[in-house]
Amino acid sequence: MPIIKSAIKRAKQTTKRRERNVGIKRDIKEAVKAFLAKPTAASLSKVQSEYDTAVKKNLMKKNTVARRKANLAKIAKAAGVKLDGAKKAAPAKKAAPATAKKAPAKKPATAAKKPAAKKPAVKK
């Protein structure tokens, strides 16, 4: 058992991180098993979400997760599962009421800029 304060704290942090990492890995395995047992769009989405969490927590590398997600998508496609590639569009925001703040008026352009003159091509 460590005696130094910083070592004690480090041991506590390591234990906490290990519990989190084991939990995330367990969730991934359960989600993958559920997807392989019955491939659906919802179960595929769940697996992909779990993988994204693992990347976010630096538990797995980005390319590893990308490869695994691609393999799962291939399995889903072979099983005839419709992939939700495009997300549903968010509902349009309501227009601002007429009494809202007005945009500042633009200043009129008094002098138009002349286009820059082209330089003659240099012969070699």
Contacts in CASP RR format, 6 or more apart in sequence:
PFRMAT RR
TARGET T0000
AUTHOR 0000-0000-0000
METHOD contacts of the structure
MODEL  1
MPIIKSAIKRAKQTTKRRERNVGIKRDIKEAVKAFLAKPTAASLSKVQSE
YDTAVKKNLMKKNTVARRKANLAKIAKAAGVKLDGAKKAAPAKKAAPATA
KKAPAKKPATAAKKPAAKKPAVKK
2 8 0 8 1.000
2 10 0 8 1.000
2 11 0 8 1.000
20 57 0 8 1.000
21 57 0 8 1.000
21 59 0 8 1.000
24 50 0 8 1.000
24 53 0 8 1.000
24 54 0 8 1.000
24 57 0 8 1.000
24 59 0 8 1.000
25 54 0 8 1.000
25 59 0 8 1.000
27 50 0 8 1.000
27 53 0 8 1.000
28 47 0 8 1.000
28 50 0 8 1.000
28 51 0 8 1.000
28 54 0 8 1.000
31 43 0 8 1.000
31 46 0 8 1.000
31 47 0 8 1.000
31 50 0 8 1.000
32 47 0 8 1.000
32 72 0 8 1.000
34 43 0 8 1.000
34 46 0 8 1.000
35 43 0 8 1.000
35 44 0 8 1.000
35 46 0 8 1.000
35 47 0 8 1.000
35 72 0 8 1.000
35 75 0 8 1.000
35 76 0 8 1.000
36 75 0 8 1.000
39 75 0 8 1.000
39 76 0 8 1.000
39 79 0 8 1.000
39 80 0 8 1.000
39 81 0 8 1.000
40 81 0 8 1.000
41 76 0 8 1.000
41 81 0 8 1.000
41 82 0 8 1.000
41 83 0 8 1.000
41 84 0 8 1.000
44 72 0 8 1.000
44 73 0 8 1.000
44 76 0 8 1.000
44 81 0 8 1.000
44 83 0 8 1.000
45 84 0 8 1.000
47 69 0 8 1.000
47 72 0 8 1.000
48 69 0 8 1.000
48 72 0 8 1.000
51 60 0 8 1.000
51 65 0 8 1.000
51 68 0 8 1.000
51 69 0 8 1.000
52 65 0 8 1.000
54 60 0 8 1.000
54 65 0 8 1.000
55 61 0 8 1.000
55 62 0 8 1.000
55 65 0 8 1.000
73 83 0 8 1.000
76 83 0 8 1.000
77 83 0 8 1.000
END
